[in-house]
Amino acid sequence: MKHTLLLLLLIISASLSAQMQSKDNWNTLGMVNISTEYDQSLGMEIQKPTVSIIAQQLDGKEVELSGFIIPLTGKLAQSHFMLSRYPQSMCFFCGKAGPETAAQVFMKGEKKVEFTEEKVSIKGILRINATDMNNLLYTLDQAEVIK
């Protein structure tokens, strides 16, 4: 039992160390298990994400994500938008990826970001939401475009 726990801690430590060397955190945020359960209040089955311990370590920390802007109000400059790991044609709204591949973004100082179809890199404070099914799983607060 002690050996198993020690091995698990070494794996987590190595993974976190490798993650800190990597700028883009989508792989770590992708460590999510999705289960389907019946929600009594909604009267239907819902998908419930369970974020891995490794991904949870990033909650409240500054992270960098590279992806594609998905505007919420037309293709205008916005300070609140979605960032998808994949282009809009492949995002989870289209059924080709999971909810762990997108984050809502709130720009620092409500700075507006011009819409582009090119990949962008953004850093901000990660907030993980594993309980409110009406909001995205990930949010970047105080975000800034870095590329």
C-alpha positions, 0 to 999 in steps of 0.5 A: 500500500505504501509503495502504491501511494509513493508511486502515485505521488511520484507520477503526480509530481512528474506530471506536474513538473512536465506541465510546468515546463509546458506553456499550454495546459489543455492536456492537463485540463483534459484529464476529466472523467465524464459520467452520466447521471439522472438529475431529479430537478431537470428530469433528465440525464446529464453528463457530470465531469470529474476533474482529475487531481492533477488538473485540480492543482491548477485551480486558482493558478495562472495558466496559459491556453492556446486556442480559438476565439468563439465569440458570444455576441457576433464577430466583434471585439469582446472582453468575454468570450469562449476559447476552444482548444479546437476550431469552432467546427470541431468544438464541443458544441458541435459534438466533436469534443468534450466540455473540457476543451473550452473555457470562458474568458474574462479579460483583465480590465474588460479589455476587448479582443478582436475576433480572429480565426487564427489561434491565440494564446491567452493567460489568466487565473483558472477557475474550475467549475465542476458543480454548476451544469449551467456554466462551463467547466473552466473559466479564465479570469483576469486574462491577457492575450500573449500571442 
